[in-house]
Amino acid sequence: MKYILIHRPVGKPDINTMKAAIRIVKSILEDPSSIVSGGKVLAAYSALGQWLYVCVWEAPSMESLIPLISGLRDANVDTRLYI
């Protein structure tokens, strides 16, 4: 099933938030299924001037996206999920 995730930092992002987000993105790009079991990134868009990131994932279930969403939440990034 395909899912659209929209990510926004909570508040004005500081350097530590940005470093954590970059680390997460690098690990996702290297091996998406290591973060989302059985998942793959179909498309991604970054609107830097808006602090907005949009990703389209193909994943077996919404539950498989929980590790990704939890990791981003720990990095102060709010994620909205659309089916």
Buried (B, 14 or more C-beta within 10 A) or exposed (E): EEBBBBBBBEEEBEEEBEEBBEEBBEEBEEEBEEBBBEBEBEEBEEEEEEBEBBBBBBBEEEEBBEBBBEBBEEBBBEBEEEE
